[in-house]
Amino acid sequence: MSMLTPPGMGGKYRVTGAAYPRLSRKRSRRRIVFAVLGSVLALALLGYGALQLIDVFQGDNAKRNTASGTKDCPTGAAQPAAKGGPAAASASAAPAVTLPLPGDITVNVYNATPRAGLAKAVGDELRKRGFVVGNVGNAPADFDKKVPGTAILLGSAATDKAVFSVLGTQLPGTTQQTDTREGADVDLILGDAFKELSTKEDADKALALLANPVPAPAKNC
């Protein structure tokens, strides 16, 4: 045994003078704890940074929506009602339309079908409903037996479209045409598909809806 070898140590720990034993040091627990804490802190910082980026992007979207006049709202969220309730909102969104009165409309009733007396019967009913009835009789040759539909409303190019609309409430399915006449009267030419005028009740409802149109429903989010 070499003099350099401590008592009780031999084998591979024997000092021979040519090689020295290398004793390993135990890993420090403090370094492990610091490493773990550092990892946790790094993850926390990354998460906080991600939340900040999300808030920034959401804030930009809100600004863009506000600038464009739109706002985000959650699904199913109710839109604020106009002051005064739904009736006030409808009135403000769709003002009443000024229509000509039946007494301001002169209508000539012509029969383009083989049914005898049809023009007179329709003319009498329109007169009861307040219209001014002009000529009544058979349709001109250009239209006689040549109107397969319900009826044709024929007026001048300058005739107010509202006149056609008011007359249209008295019977559905009419078509509109114009000619070179100079007067404000309108021809109602009854066709083969005509059966009868709308009931007075239905015509009044259609006229009221025409005067007070229902606004289109607002789009929710």
Buried (B, 14 or more C-beta within 10 A) or exposed (E): EEEEBEEEEEEEEBBEEEEEEEEEEEEEEEEEEEEEEEEEEEEEEEEEEEEEEEEEEEEEEEEEEEEEEEEEEEEEEEEEEBEEEEEEBBBEEEEEEEBBEBEBBBBBBBBBBEEEEBBBBBBEBBBEBEBEBBEBEBBEEEBBEBBEBBBBBBBBEEBBEBBBBBBBBBBEEBBBEEEEBEEBBBBBBBBBEBEEBBEEEEBEEBBEEBBEEEEEEEEEE
